[in-house]
Amino acid sequence: MIDLSQHKLELNYPCAWEYKLIGYSHEEVLKGVKDVLLQREYSLLPSKVSKKGKFLSFTLEIIVHNEDDRVTIYELFDRHESIKMVL
C-alpha cells in the first residue's frame, strides 16, 4: 500500500482547483463563498443533498495561483461559520 502522506502534491500553477463545500443551505454556502473569495471568479455548482436533507454539498472551482493561495482558501472556508465542512 502507498503511504500518500510521504508524497508531496506536485501541481503546475496557476491551475483550476475544486473544493467540495458542505453547508445547511444554498444561501449560507453562497454567503461563505462571497465572503472568502470576494471579487475572484469561480464556478459553484450544487452537488448532492444528504439522505435526510439536512446538508447540501457544492462543487466550487477556482483558479489558484500557488500553493499558499490554494491552502489559504481551504483554511478560510474551514473557519467560515456558513461552511459546515470543506474537502
PDB file of N, CA, C and O in Angstrom:
ATOM      1  N   MET A   1       0.848  -1.178   0.000  1.00  0.00           N
ATOM      2  CA  MET A   1       0.000   0.000   0.000  1.00  0.00           C
ATOM      3  C   MET A   1       0.894   1.241   0.000  1.00  0.00           C
ATOM      4  O   MET A   1       1.930   1.262   0.664  1.00  0.00           O
ATOM      5  N   ILE A   2       0.494   2.263  -0.738  1.00  0.00           N
ATOM      6  CA  ILE A   2       1.260   3.506  -0.832  1.00  0.00           C
ATOM      7  C   ILE A   2       0.837   4.444   0.287  1.00  0.00           C
ATOM      8  O   ILE A   2      -0.354   4.667   0.508  1.00  0.00           O
ATOM      9  N   ASP A   3       1.825   4.993   0.993  1.00  0.00           N
ATOM     10  CA  ASP A   3       1.562   5.976   2.048  1.00  0.00           C
ATOM     11  C   ASP A   3       1.600   7.362   1.410  1.00  0.00           C
ATOM     12  O   ASP A   3       2.677   7.909   1.171  1.00  0.00           O
ATOM     13  N   LEU A   4       0.422   7.932   1.133  1.00  0.00           N
ATOM     14  CA  LEU A   4       0.340   9.216   0.449  1.00  0.00           C
ATOM     15  C   LEU A   4       0.873  10.372   1.279  1.00  0.00           C
ATOM     16  O   LEU A   4       1.194  11.422   0.723  1.00  0.00           O
ATOM     17  N   SER A   5       0.976  10.212   2.584  1.00  0.00           N
ATOM     18  CA  SER A   5       1.498  11.290   3.425  1.00  0.00           C
ATOM     19  C   SER A   5       2.987  11.512   3.174  1.00  0.00           C
ATOM     20  O   SER A   5       3.533  12.545   3.560  1.00  0.00           O
ATOM     21  N   GLN A   6       3.641  10.554   2.533  1.00  0.00           N
ATOM     22  CA  GLN A   6       5.064  10.672   2.236  1.00  0.00           C
ATOM     23  C   GLN A   6       5.329  11.342   0.887  1.00  0.00           C
ATOM     24  O   GLN A   6       6.485  11.553   0.520  1.00  0.00           O
ATOM     25  N   HIS A   7       4.275  11.676   0.148  1.00  0.00           N
ATOM     26  CA  HIS A   7       4.421  12.262  -1.178  1.00  0.00           C
ATOM     27  C   HIS A   7       3.853  13.675  -1.200  1.00  0.00           C
ATOM     28  O   HIS A   7       2.773  13.935  -0.668  1.00  0.00           O
ATOM     29  N   LYS A   8       4.593  14.577  -1.819  1.00  0.00           N
ATOM     30  CA  LYS A   8       4.134  15.953  -1.949  1.00  0.00           C
ATOM     31  C   LYS A   8       3.358  16.096  -3.258  1.00  0.00           C
ATOM     32  O   LYS A   8       3.777  15.598  -4.303  1.00  0.00           O
ATOM     33  N   LEU A   9       2.227  16.782  -3.181  1.00  0.00           N
ATOM     34  CA  LEU A   9       1.415  17.033  -4.359  1.00  0.00           C
ATOM     35  C   LEU A   9       2.156  17.994  -5.280  1.00  0.00           C
ATOM     36  O   LEU A   9       2.534  19.088  -4.861  1.00  0.00           O
ATOM     37  N   GLU A  10       2.363  17.598  -6.522  1.00  0.00           N
ATOM     38  CA  GLU A  10       3.060  18.454  -7.474  1.00  0.00           C
ATOM     39  C   GLU A  10       2.054  18.992  -8.478  1.00  0.00           C
ATOM     40  O   GLU A  10       1.458  18.240  -9.249  1.00  0.00           O
ATOM     41  N   LEU A  11       1.876  20.307  -8.453  1.00  0.00           N
ATOM     42  CA  LEU A  11       0.952  20.971  -9.364  1.00  0.00           C
ATOM     43  C   LEU A  11       1.683  22.048 -10.144  1.00  0.00           C
ATOM     44  O   LEU A  11       2.653  22.632  -9.661  1.00  0.00           O
ATOM     45  N   ASN A  12       1.213  22.303 -11.345  1.00  0.00           N
ATOM     46  CA  ASN A  12       1.734  23.411 -12.133  1.00  0.00           C
ATOM     47  C   ASN A  12       0.759  24.567 -11.996  1.00  0.00           C
ATOM     48  O   ASN A  12      -0.366  24.506 -12.491  1.00  0.00           O
ATOM     49  N   TYR A  13       1.197  25.616 -11.324  1.00  0.00           N
ATOM     50  CA  TYR A  13       0.346  26.775 -11.078  1.00  0.00           C
ATOM     51  C   TYR A  13       0.556  27.815 -12.165  1.00  0.00           C
ATOM     52  O   TYR A  13       1.630  27.877 -12.763  1.00  0.00           O
ATOM     53  N   PRO A  14      -0.462  28.638 -12.429  1.00  0.00           N
ATOM     54  CA  PRO A  14      -1.826  28.569 -11.908  1.00  0.00           C
ATOM     55  C   PRO A  14      -2.564  27.373 -12.497  1.00  0.00           C
ATOM     56  O   PRO A  14      -2.250  26.901 -13.590  1.00  0.00           O
ATOM     57  N   CYS A  15      -3.555  26.894 -11.744  1.00  0.00           N
ATOM     58  CA  CYS A  15      -4.345  25.754 -12.205  1.00  0.00           C
ATOM     59  C   CYS A  15      -5.747  25.834 -11.609  1.00  0.00           C
ATOM     60  O   CYS A  15      -5.980  26.521 -10.614  1.00  0.00           O
ATOM     61  N   ALA A  16      -6.670  25.119 -12.238  1.00  0.00           N
ATOM     62  CA  ALA A  16      -8.030  25.025 -11.711  1.00  0.00           C
ATOM     63  C   ALA A  16      -8.015  24.049 -10.543  1.00  0.00           C
ATOM     64  O   ALA A  16      -7.381  22.996 -10.605  1.00  0.00           O
ATOM     65  N   TRP A  17      -8.730  24.416  -9.467  1.00  0.00           N
ATOM     66  CA  TRP A  17      -8.793  23.558  -8.284  1.00  0.00           C
ATOM     67  C   TRP A  17     -10.238  23.476  -7.827  1.00  0.00           C
ATOM     68  O   TRP A  17     -10.970  24.464  -7.879  1.00  0.00           O
ATOM     69  N   GLU A  18     -10.645  22.305  -7.382  1.00  0.00           N
ATOM     70  CA  GLU A  18     -12.007  22.111  -6.887  1.00  0.00           C
ATOM     71  C   GLU A  18     -12.020  21.892  -5.389  1.00  0.00           C
ATOM     72  O   GLU A  18     -11.200  21.158  -4.836  1.00  0.00           O
ATOM     73  N   TYR A  19     -12.965  22.544  -4.751  1.00  0.00           N
ATOM     74  CA  TYR A  19     -13.246  22.334  -3.331  1.00  0.00           C
ATOM     75  C   TYR A  19     -14.669  21.819  -3.243  1.00  0.00           C
ATOM     76  O   TYR A  19     -15.540  22.257  -3.994  1.00  0.00           O
ATOM     77  N   LYS A  20     -14.909  20.899  -2.336  1.00  0.00           N
ATOM     78  CA  LYS A  20     -16.259  20.434  -2.048  1.00  0.00           C
ATOM     79  C   LYS A  20     -16.685  21.151  -0.772  1.00  0.00           C
ATOM     80  O   LYS A  20     -16.053  21.002   0.274  1.00  0.00           O
ATOM     81  N   LEU A  21     -17.760  21.927  -0.865  1.00  0.00           N
ATOM     82  CA  LEU A  21     -18.267  22.685   0.275  1.00  0.00           C
ATOM     83  C   LEU A  21     -19.574  22.072   0.746  1.00  0.00           C
ATOM     84  O   LEU A  21     -20.434  21.733  -0.066  1.00  0.00           O
ATOM     85  N   ILE A  22     -19.723  21.929   2.050  1.00  0.00           N
ATOM     86  CA  ILE A  22     -20.934  21.362   2.623  1.00  0.00           C
ATOM     87  C   ILE A  22     -21.509  22.355   3.621  1.00  0.00           C
ATOM     88  O   ILE A  22     -20.793  22.898   4.463  1.00  0.00           O
ATOM     89  N   GLY A  23     -22.824  22.583   3.512  1.00  0.00           N
ATOM     90  CA  GLY A  23     -23.490  23.521   4.405  1.00  0.00           C
ATOM     91  C   GLY A  23     -24.943  23.144   4.594  1.00  0.00           C
ATOM     92  O   GLY A  23     -25.415  22.120   4.101  1.00  0.00           O
ATOM     93  N   TYR A  24     -25.647  24.011   5.330  1.00  0.00           N
ATOM     94  CA  TYR A  24     -27.052  23.752   5.641  1.00  0.00           C
ATOM     95  C   TYR A  24     -28.016  24.285   4.587  1.00  0.00           C
ATOM     96  O   TYR A  24     -29.114  23.754   4.416  1.00  0.00           O
ATOM     97  N   SER A  25     -27.599  25.348   3.872  1.00  0.00           N
ATOM     98  CA  SER A  25     -28.492  25.914   2.851  1.00  0.00           C
ATOM     99  C   SER A  25     -27.671  26.545   1.739  1.00  0.00           C
ATOM    100  O   SER A  25     -26.505  26.898   1.920  1.00  0.00           O
ATOM    101  N   HIS A  26     -28.306  26.678   0.591  1.00  0.00           N
ATOM    102  CA  HIS A  26     -27.663  27.302  -0.556  1.00  0.00           C
ATOM    103  C   HIS A  26     -27.247  28.727  -0.212  1.00  0.00           C
ATOM    104  O   HIS A  26     -26.153  29.163  -0.570  1.00  0.00           O
ATOM    105  N   GLU A  27     -28.121  29.452   0.484  1.00  0.00           N
ATOM    106  CA  GLU A  27     -27.845  30.851   0.827  1.00  0.00           C
ATOM    107  C   GLU A  27     -26.626  30.978   1.736  1.00  0.00           C
ATOM    108  O   GLU A  27     -25.793  31.862   1.538  1.00  0.00           O
ATOM    109  N   GLU A  28     -26.518  30.093   2.738  1.00  0.00           N
ATOM    110  CA  GLU A  28     -25.384  30.144   3.659  1.00  0.00           C
ATOM    111  C   GLU A  28     -24.071  29.833   2.935  1.00  0.00           C
ATOM    112  O   GLU A  28     -23.068  30.516   3.147  1.00  0.00           O
ATOM    113  N   VAL A  29     -24.076  28.817   2.094  1.00  0.00           N
ATOM    114  CA  VAL A  29     -22.862  28.459   1.366  1.00  0.00           C
ATOM    115  C   VAL A  29     -22.478  29.589   0.417  1.00  0.00           C
ATOM    116  O   VAL A  29     -21.300  29.933   0.319  1.00  0.00           O
ATOM    117  N   LEU A  30     -23.443  30.168  -0.277  1.00  0.00           N
ATOM    118  CA  LEU A  30     -23.161  31.280  -1.186  1.00  0.00           C
ATOM    119  C   LEU A  30     -22.583  32.462  -0.424  1.00  0.00           C
ATOM    120  O   LEU A  30     -21.663  33.116  -0.916  1.00  0.00           O
ATOM    121  N   LYS A  31     -23.099  32.752   0.763  1.00  0.00           N
ATOM    122  CA  LYS A  31     -22.561  33.828   1.588  1.00  0.00           C
ATOM    123  C   LYS A  31     -21.110  33.540   1.953  1.00  0.00           C
ATOM    124  O   LYS A  31     -20.257  34.423   1.871  1.00  0.00           O
ATOM    125  N   GLY A  32     -20.833  32.302   2.355  1.00  0.00           N
ATOM    126  CA  GLY A  32     -19.463  31.914   2.690  1.00  0.00           C
ATOM    127  C   GLY A  32     -18.522  32.062   1.514  1.00  0.00           C
ATOM    128  O   GLY A  32     -17.400  32.542   1.672  1.00  0.00           O
ATOM    129  N   VAL A  33     -18.966  31.655   0.341  1.00  0.00           N
ATOM    130  CA  VAL A  33     -18.141  31.768  -0.868  1.00  0.00           C
ATOM    131  C   VAL A  33     -17.848  33.233  -1.167  1.00  0.00           C
ATOM    132  O   VAL A  33     -16.704  33.589  -1.449  1.00  0.00           O
ATOM    133  N   LYS A  34     -18.861  34.079  -1.110  1.00  0.00           N
ATOM    134  CA  LYS A  34     -18.659  35.503  -1.394  1.00  0.00           C
ATOM    135  C   LYS A  34     -17.748  36.156  -0.351  1.00  0.00           C
ATOM    136  O   LYS A  34     -16.923  37.002  -0.694  1.00  0.00           O
ATOM    137  N   ASP A  35     -17.891  35.770   0.909  1.00  0.00           N
ATOM    138  CA  ASP A  35     -17.039  36.318   1.970  1.00  0.00           C
ATOM    139  C   ASP A  35     -15.579  35.936   1.774  1.00  0.00           C
ATOM    140  O   ASP A  35     -14.685  36.757   1.984  1.00  0.00           O
ATOM    141  N   VAL A  36     -15.336  34.703   1.374  1.00  0.00           N
ATOM    142  CA  VAL A  36     -13.965  34.206   1.241  1.00  0.00           C
ATOM    143  C   VAL A  36     -13.326  34.662  -0.073  1.00  0.00           C
ATOM    144  O   VAL A  36     -12.173  35.094  -0.081  1.00  0.00           O
ATOM    145  N   LEU A  37     -14.058  34.570  -1.169  1.00  0.00           N
ATOM    146  CA  LEU A  37     -13.458  34.819  -2.478  1.00  0.00           C
ATOM    147  C   LEU A  37     -13.568  36.264  -2.958  1.00  0.00           C
ATOM    148  O   LEU A  37     -12.931  36.647  -3.939  1.00  0.00           O
ATOM    149  N   LEU A  38     -14.377  37.062  -2.264  1.00  0.00           N
ATOM    150  CA  LEU A  38     -14.544  38.475  -2.610  1.00  0.00           C
ATOM    151  C   LEU A  38     -14.858  38.645  -4.093  1.00  0.00           C
ATOM    152  O   LEU A  38     -15.930  38.231  -4.533  1.00  0.00           O
ATOM    153  N   GLN A  39     -13.981  39.226  -4.859  1.00  0.00           N
ATOM    154  CA  GLN A  39     -14.247  39.523  -6.274  1.00  0.00           C
ATOM    155  C   GLN A  39     -13.651  38.501  -7.238  1.00  0.00           C
ATOM    156  O   GLN A  39     -13.692  38.713  -8.450  1.00  0.00           O
ATOM    157  N   ARG A  40     -13.102  37.403  -6.736  1.00  0.00           N
ATOM    158  CA  ARG A  40     -12.493  36.406  -7.621  1.00  0.00           C
ATOM    159  C   ARG A  40     -13.560  35.655  -8.401  1.00  0.00           C
ATOM    160  O   ARG A  40     -14.677  35.456  -7.924  1.00  0.00           O
ATOM    161  N   GLU A  41     -13.196  35.242  -9.611  1.00  0.00           N
ATOM    162  CA  GLU A  41     -14.110  34.457 -10.436  1.00  0.00           C
ATOM    163  C   GLU A  41     -14.082  32.993  -9.990  1.00  0.00           C
ATOM    164  O   GLU A  41     -13.030  32.452  -9.649  1.00  0.00           O
ATOM    165  N   TYR A  42     -15.239  32.377 -10.001  1.00  0.00           N
ATOM    166  CA  TYR A  42     -15.357  30.984  -9.590  1.00  0.00           C
ATOM    167  C   TYR A  42     -16.602  30.389 -10.214  1.00  0.00           C
ATOM    168  O   TYR A  42     -17.444  31.098 -10.767  1.00  0.00           O
ATOM    169  N   SER A  43     -16.703  29.075 -10.116  1.00  0.00           N
ATOM    170  CA  SER A  43     -17.905  28.350 -10.529  1.00  0.00           C
ATOM    171  C   SER A  43     -18.387  27.567  -9.309  1.00  0.00           C
ATOM    172  O   SER A  43     -17.603  26.864  -8.672  1.00  0.00           O
ATOM    173  N   LEU A  44     -19.670  27.687  -8.986  1.00  0.00           N
ATOM    174  CA  LEU A  44     -20.254  26.975  -7.856  1.00  0.00           C
ATOM    175  C   LEU A  44     -21.464  26.196  -8.351  1.00  0.00           C
ATOM    176  O   LEU A  44     -22.445  26.776  -8.816  1.00  0.00           O
ATOM    177  N   LEU A  45     -21.380  24.872  -8.244  1.00  0.00           N
ATOM    178  CA  LEU A  45     -22.469  24.019  -8.724  1.00  0.00           C
ATOM    179  C   LEU A  45     -22.988  23.133  -7.594  1.00  0.00           C
ATOM    180  O   LEU A  45     -22.200  22.565  -6.838  1.00  0.00           O
ATOM    181  N   PRO A  46     -24.307  23.013  -7.477  1.00  0.00           N
ATOM    182  CA  PRO A  46     -24.872  22.091  -6.481  1.00  0.00           C
ATOM    183  C   PRO A  46     -24.409  20.677  -6.794  1.00  0.00           C
ATOM    184  O   PRO A  46     -24.276  20.297  -7.958  1.00  0.00           O
ATOM    185  N   SER A  47     -24.165  19.906  -5.743  1.00  0.00           N
ATOM    186  CA  SER A  47     -23.665  18.552  -5.943  1.00  0.00           C
ATOM    187  C   SER A  47     -24.662  17.525  -5.426  1.00  0.00           C
ATOM    188  O   SER A  47     -25.326  16.852  -6.214  1.00  0.00           O
ATOM    189  N   LYS A  48     -24.773  17.400  -4.103  1.00  0.00           N
ATOM    190  CA  LYS A  48     -25.657  16.388  -3.534  1.00  0.00           C
ATOM    191  C   LYS A  48     -26.414  16.950  -2.338  1.00  0.00           C
ATOM    192  O   LYS A  48     -26.060  17.990  -1.784  1.00  0.00           O
ATOM    193  N   VAL A  49     -27.453  16.240  -1.962  1.00  0.00           N
ATOM    194  CA  VAL A  49     -28.217  16.543  -0.752  1.00  0.00           C
ATOM    195  C   VAL A  49     -28.127  15.303   0.130  1.00  0.00           C
ATOM    196  O   VAL A  49     -28.251  14.178  -0.355  1.00  0.00           O
ATOM    197  N   SER A  50     -27.911  15.514   1.425  1.00  0.00           N
ATOM    198  CA  SER A  50     -27.803  14.370   2.331  1.00  0.00           C
ATOM    199  C   SER A  50     -29.103  13.576   2.354  1.00  0.00           C
ATOM    200  O   SER A  50     -30.151  14.070   1.939  1.00  0.00           O
ATOM    201  N   LYS A  51     -29.026  12.374   2.833  1.00  0.00           N
ATOM    202  CA  LYS A  51     -30.167  11.454   2.838  1.00  0.00           C
ATOM    203  C   LYS A  51     -31.402  12.064   3.517  1.00  0.00           C
ATOM    204  O   LYS A  51     -32.520  11.905   3.026  1.00  0.00           O
ATOM    205  N   LYS A  52     -31.205  12.754   4.631  1.00  0.00           N
ATOM    206  CA  LYS A  52     -32.320  13.377   5.344  1.00  0.00           C
ATOM    207  C   LYS A  52     -32.544  14.828   4.941  1.00  0.00           C
ATOM    208  O   LYS A  52     -33.430  15.491   5.479  1.00  0.00           O
ATOM    209  N   GLY A  53     -31.752  15.325   4.001  1.00  0.00           N
ATOM    210  CA  GLY A  53     -31.943  16.683   3.503  1.00  0.00           C
ATOM    211  C   GLY A  53     -31.380  17.774   4.392  1.00  0.00           C
ATOM    212  O   GLY A  53     -31.644  18.953   4.159  1.00  0.00           O
ATOM    213  N   LYS A  54     -30.611  17.406   5.405  1.00  0.00           N
ATOM    214  CA  LYS A  54     -30.075  18.404   6.334  1.00  0.00           C
ATOM    215  C   LYS A  54     -28.885  19.157   5.743  1.00  0.00           C
ATOM    216  O   LYS A  54     -28.709  20.343   6.019  1.00  0.00           O
ATOM    217  N   PHE A  55     -28.071  18.484   4.937  1.00  0.00           N
ATOM    218  CA  PHE A  55     -26.865  19.080   4.380  1.00  0.00           C
ATOM    219  C   PHE A  55     -26.924  19.118   2.863  1.00  0.00           C
ATOM    220  O   PHE A  55     -27.505  18.242   2.222  1.00  0.00           O
ATOM    221  N   LEU A  56     -26.309  20.152   2.302  1.00  0.00           N
ATOM    222  CA  LEU A  56     -26.176  20.298   0.860  1.00  0.00           C
ATOM    223  C   LEU A  56     -24.693  20.379   0.545  1.00  0.00           C
ATOM    224  O   LEU A  56     -23.926  20.976   1.302  1.00  0.00           O
ATOM    225  N   SER A  57     -24.288  19.785  -0.560  1.00  0.00           N
ATOM    226  CA  SER A  57     -22.889  19.922  -0.963  1.00  0.00           C
ATOM    227  C   SER A  57     -22.817  20.621  -2.316  1.00  0.00           C
ATOM    228  O   SER A  57     -23.730  20.535  -3.137  1.00  0.00           O
ATOM    229  N   PHE A  58     -21.705  21.312  -2.517  1.00  0.00           N
ATOM    230  CA  PHE A  58     -21.469  22.093  -3.723  1.00  0.00           C
ATOM    231  C   PHE A  58     -20.046  21.857  -4.184  1.00  0.00           C
ATOM    232  O   PHE A  58     -19.151  21.617  -3.373  1.00  0.00           O
ATOM    233  N   THR A  59     -19.842  21.927  -5.483  1.00  0.00           N
ATOM    234  CA  THR A  59     -18.506  21.867  -6.044  1.00  0.00           C
ATOM    235  C   THR A  59     -18.122  23.273  -6.473  1.00  0.00           C
ATOM    236  O   THR A  59     -18.790  23.894  -7.300  1.00  0.00           O
ATOM    237  N   LEU A  60     -17.029  23.763  -5.894  1.00  0.00           N
ATOM    238  CA  LEU A  60     -16.527  25.085  -6.220  1.00  0.00           C
ATOM    239  C   LEU A  60     -15.245  24.918  -7.020  1.00  0.00           C
ATOM    240  O   LEU A  60     -14.326  24.226  -6.582  1.00  0.00           O
ATOM    241  N   GLU A  61     -15.176  25.545  -8.185  1.00  0.00           N
ATOM    242  CA  GLU A  61     -13.955  25.516  -8.983  1.00  0.00           C
ATOM    243  C   GLU A  61     -13.421  26.929  -9.104  1.00  0.00           C
ATOM    244  O   GLU A  61     -14.166  27.868  -9.382  1.00  0.00           O
ATOM    245  N   ILE A  62     -12.114  27.068  -8.889  1.00  0.00           N
ATOM    246  CA  ILE A  62     -11.458  28.371  -8.937  1.00  0.00           C
ATOM    247  C   ILE A  62     -10.029  28.175  -9.428  1.00  0.00           C
ATOM    248  O   ILE A  62      -9.448  27.102  -9.261  1.00  0.00           O
ATOM    249  N   ILE A  63      -9.474  29.206 -10.025  1.00  0.00           N
ATOM    250  CA  ILE A  63      -8.066  29.182 -10.418  1.00  0.00           C
ATOM    251  C   ILE A  63      -7.246  29.582  -9.191  1.00  0.00           C
ATOM    252  O   ILE A  63      -7.449  30.650  -8.614  1.00  0.00           O
ATOM    253  N   VAL A  64      -6.316  28.707  -8.804  1.00  0.00           N
ATOM    254  CA  VAL A  64      -5.407  29.029  -7.708  1.00  0.00           C
ATOM    255  C   VAL A  64      -4.044  29.353  -8.318  1.00  0.00           C
ATOM    256  O   VAL A  64      -3.632  28.745  -9.306  1.00  0.00           O
ATOM    257  N   HIS A  65      -3.361  30.311  -7.718  1.00  0.00           N
ATOM    258  CA  HIS A  65      -2.132  30.837  -8.314  1.00  0.00           C
ATOM    259  C   HIS A  65      -0.861  30.194  -7.772  1.00  0.00           C
ATOM    260  O   HIS A  65       0.181  30.227  -8.427  1.00  0.00           O
ATOM    261  N   ASN A  66      -0.943  29.616  -6.589  1.00  0.00           N
ATOM    262  CA  ASN A  66       0.202  28.935  -5.997  1.00  0.00           C
ATOM    263  C   ASN A  66      -0.300  28.116  -4.808  1.00  0.00           C
ATOM    264  O   ASN A  66      -1.482  28.163  -4.468  1.00  0.00           O
ATOM    265  N   GLU A  67       0.597  27.374  -4.186  1.00  0.00           N
ATOM    266  CA  GLU A  67       0.184  26.505  -3.082  1.00  0.00           C
ATOM    267  C   GLU A  67      -0.369  27.303  -1.904  1.00  0.00           C
ATOM    268  O   GLU A  67      -1.350  26.894  -1.282  1.00  0.00           O
ATOM    269  N   ASP A  68       0.254  28.433  -1.597  1.00  0.00           N
ATOM    270  CA  ASP A  68      -0.239  29.264  -0.493  1.00  0.00           C
ATOM    271  C   ASP A  68      -1.671  29.723  -0.749  1.00  0.00           C
ATOM    272  O   ASP A  68      -2.498  29.723   0.163  1.00  0.00           O
ATOM    273  N   ASP A  69      -1.961  30.112  -1.980  1.00  0.00           N
ATOM    274  CA  ASP A  69      -3.304  30.538  -2.358  1.00  0.00           C
ATOM    275  C   ASP A  69      -4.292  29.397  -2.149  1.00  0.00           C
ATOM    276  O   ASP A  69      -5.358  29.588  -1.563  1.00  0.00           O
ATOM    277  N   ARG A  70      -3.932  28.213  -2.629  1.00  0.00           N
ATOM    278  CA  ARG A  70      -4.809  27.036  -2.525  1.00  0.00           C
ATOM    279  C   ARG A  70      -5.085  26.683  -1.062  1.00  0.00           C
ATOM    280  O   ARG A  70      -6.231  26.431  -0.691  1.00  0.00           O
ATOM    281  N   VAL A  71      -4.053  26.665  -0.242  1.00  0.00           N
ATOM    282  CA  VAL A  71      -4.190  26.299   1.165  1.00  0.00           C
ATOM    283  C   VAL A  71      -4.939  27.386   1.941  1.00  0.00           C
ATOM    284  O   VAL A  71      -5.764  27.079   2.801  1.00  0.00           O
ATOM    285  N   THR A  72      -4.652  28.649   1.640  1.00  0.00           N
ATOM    286  CA  THR A  72      -5.332  29.753   2.332  1.00  0.00           C
ATOM    287  C   THR A  72      -6.828  29.725   2.073  1.00  0.00           C
ATOM    288  O   THR A  72      -7.618  29.920   2.997  1.00  0.00           O
ATOM    289  N   ILE A  73      -7.226  29.489   0.842  1.00  0.00           N
ATOM    290  CA  ILE A  73      -8.653  29.402   0.517  1.00  0.00           C
ATOM    291  C   ILE A  73      -9.296  28.271   1.316  1.00  0.00           C
ATOM    292  O   ILE A  73     -10.374  28.440   1.885  1.00  0.00           O
ATOM    293  N   TYR A  74      -8.629  27.122   1.355  1.00  0.00           N
ATOM    294  CA  TYR A  74      -9.144  25.992   2.130  1.00  0.00           C
ATOM    295  C   TYR A  74      -9.329  26.385   3.600  1.00  0.00           C
ATOM    296  O   TYR A  74     -10.377  26.128   4.192  1.00  0.00           O
ATOM    297  N   GLU A  75      -8.314  27.002   4.170  1.00  0.00           N
ATOM    298  CA  GLU A  75      -8.368  27.375   5.592  1.00  0.00           C
ATOM    299  C   GLU A  75      -9.463  28.402   5.876  1.00  0.00           C
ATOM    300  O   GLU A  75     -10.129  28.328   6.908  1.00  0.00           O
ATOM    301  N   LEU A  76      -9.652  29.354   4.971  1.00  0.00           N
ATOM    302  CA  LEU A  76     -10.707  30.352   5.156  1.00  0.00           C
ATOM    303  C   LEU A  76     -12.089  29.706   5.119  1.00  0.00           C
ATOM    304  O   LEU A  76     -12.955  30.050   5.924  1.00  0.00           O
ATOM    305  N   PHE A  77     -12.302  28.772   4.193  1.00  0.00           N
ATOM    306  CA  PHE A  77     -13.579  28.051   4.158  1.00  0.00           C
ATOM    307  C   PHE A  77     -13.748  27.200   5.410  1.00  0.00           C
ATOM    308  O   PHE A  77     -14.845  27.127   5.963  1.00  0.00           O
ATOM    309  N   ASP A  78     -12.692  26.567   5.855  1.00  0.00           N
ATOM    310  CA  ASP A  78     -12.746  25.701   7.022  1.00  0.00           C
ATOM    311  C   ASP A  78     -13.152  26.467   8.281  1.00  0.00           C
ATOM    312  O   ASP A  78     -13.797  25.905   9.166  1.00  0.00           O
ATOM    313  N   ARG A  79     -12.781  27.736   8.366  1.00  0.00           N
ATOM    314  CA  ARG A  79     -13.088  28.559   9.547  1.00  0.00           C
ATOM    315  C   ARG A  79     -14.390  29.357   9.406  1.00  0.00           C
ATOM    316  O   ARG A  79     -14.859  29.939  10.385  1.00  0.00           O
ATOM    317  N   HIS A  80     -14.975  29.394   8.216  1.00  0.00           N
ATOM    318  CA  HIS A  80     -16.158  30.231   7.999  1.00  0.00           C
ATOM    319  C   HIS A  80     -17.401  29.600   8.624  1.00  0.00           C
ATOM    320  O   HIS A  80     -17.645  28.403   8.466  1.00  0.00           O
ATOM    321  N   GLU A  81     -18.178  30.407   9.328  1.00  0.00           N
ATOM    322  CA  GLU A  81     -19.361  29.896  10.043  1.00  0.00           C
ATOM    323  C   GLU A  81     -20.453  29.378   9.114  1.00  0.00           C
ATOM    324  O   GLU A  81     -21.292  28.591   9.552  1.00  0.00           O
ATOM    325  N   SER A  82     -20.474  29.787   7.859  1.00  0.00           N
ATOM    326  CA  SER A  82     -21.507  29.345   6.924  1.00  0.00           C
ATOM    327  C   SER A  82     -21.179  28.016   6.257  1.00  0.00           C
ATOM    328  O   SER A  82     -22.039  27.404   5.624  1.00  0.00           O
ATOM    329  N   ILE A  83     -19.941  27.574   6.399  1.00  0.00           N
ATOM    330  CA  ILE A  83     -19.498  26.326   5.758  1.00  0.00           C
ATOM    331  C   ILE A  83     -19.326  25.268   6.841  1.00  0.00           C
ATOM    332  O   ILE A  83     -18.516  25.436   7.754  1.00  0.00           O
ATOM    333  N   LYS A  84     -20.079  24.189   6.742  1.00  0.00           N
ATOM    334  CA  LYS A  84     -20.001  23.104   7.735  1.00  0.00           C
ATOM    335  C   LYS A  84     -18.712  22.296   7.552  1.00  0.00           C
ATOM    336  O   LYS A  84     -18.062  21.915   8.526  1.00  0.00           O
ATOM    337  N   MET A  85     -18.350  22.039   6.279  1.00  0.00           N
ATOM    338  CA  MET A  85     -17.167  21.234   6.000  1.00  0.00           C
ATOM    339  C   MET A  85     -16.629  21.596   4.617  1.00  0.00           C
ATOM    340  O   MET A  85     -17.391  21.952   3.719  1.00  0.00           O
ATOM    341  N   VAL A  86     -15.318  21.500   4.459  1.00  0.00           N
ATOM    342  CA  VAL A  86     -14.679  21.709   3.155  1.00  0.00           C
ATOM    343  C   VAL A  86     -13.746  20.544   2.890  1.00  0.00           C
ATOM    344  O   VAL A  86     -12.993  20.119   3.766  1.00  0.00           O
ATOM    345  N   LEU A  87     -13.807  20.038   1.678  1.00  0.00           N
ATOM    346  CA  LEU A  87     -12.925  18.924   1.272  1.00  0.00           C
ATOM    347  C   LEU A  87     -12.142  19.343   0.049  1.00  0.00           C
ATOM    348  O   LEU A  87     -11.338  18.565  -0.465  1.00  0.00           O
TER     349      LEU A  87
END
